[in-house]
Amino acid sequence: MLFKDMLTSDVVVLSTDDVMEYVIIGLVIFVVIAIIGACVGLSKGKKRNAELYGDNSLPTQVIHKNAKIVSKRTAPDPVRPTVMVNWIVFEFDDKNRLELAIKDNSVFGIMVEGDEGELAYQGKRFISFTRT
């Protein structure tokens, strides 16, 4: 029985096949909405990570420069306040500065303000820092 037939009928009696038809249609609609939601969520997460940590897909070469650590801080993630993000500001020989997010806590922990060395980075993505 189709929906339009139910509107014109006084008494609605659904057979098992009719019920299964509506259940299947409902499940298909639910799955489609879930897939669209997952794709949108993943897209937003990827964009956010690219802005925060640097886009790994950029054709930027890894840059090696002498730098000095001038400050380090840990702050709540602006989007997920329960997650903490480690940041370090590097100053280059030409006095320009660059702030990079450091994902690895063990690397962040051994870096000290005033350390000088060679910084390797790609866009806004931290690669490594080797003290000299």
KAKA-V770432 format. One record per backbone hydrogen bond with DSSP energy under -0.5 kcal/mol. NH is the residue of the N-H (numbers start at 1). CO is the residue of the C=O. If there is no record, write none. Layout:
nh=NH co=CO
nh=NH co=CO
This chain:
nh=6 co=2
nh=7 co=3
nh=8 co=4
nh=9 co=5
nh=13 co=11
nh=14 co=12
nh=19 co=15
nh=20 co=16
nh=21 co=17
nh=22 co=18
nh=23 co=19
nh=24 co=20
nh=25 co=21
nh=26 co=22
nh=27 co=23
nh=28 co=24
nh=29 co=25
nh=30 co=26
nh=31 co=27
nh=32 co=28
nh=33 co=29
nh=34 co=30
nh=35 co=31
nh=36 co=32
nh=37 co=33
nh=38 co=34
nh=39 co=35
nh=40 co=36
nh=41 co=37
nh=42 co=38
nh=43 co=39
nh=44 co=40
nh=45 co=41
nh=46 co=42
nh=47 co=43
nh=48 co=44
nh=49 co=45
nh=50 co=46
nh=51 co=47
nh=52 co=48
nh=53 co=49
nh=54 co=49
nh=54 co=50
nh=56 co=54
nh=58 co=55
nh=63 co=121
nh=65 co=63
nh=65 co=119
nh=67 co=117
nh=68 co=91
nh=69 co=115
nh=70 co=68
nh=70 co=89
nh=71 co=89
nh=73 co=87
nh=75 co=85
nh=77 co=80
nh=77 co=83
nh=81 co=79
nh=83 co=80
nh=85 co=75
nh=86 co=102
nh=87 co=73
nh=88 co=100
nh=89 co=71
nh=90 co=88
nh=90 co=98
nh=91 co=68
nh=92 co=96
nh=93 co=66
nh=95 co=92
nh=98 co=90
nh=100 co=88
nh=100 co=98
nh=101 co=124
nh=102 co=86
nh=103 co=101
nh=105 co=103
nh=108 co=104
nh=109 co=105
nh=110 co=106
nh=111 co=107
nh=111 co=108
nh=114 co=69
nh=115 co=112
nh=117 co=67
nh=118 co=130
nh=119 co=65
nh=119 co=117
nh=120 co=128
nh=121 co=63
nh=122 co=125
nh=124 co=122
nh=125 co=122
nh=126 co=101
nh=126 co=124
nh=127 co=120
nh=128 co=120
nh=130 co=118
nh=131 co=129
nh=132 co=116
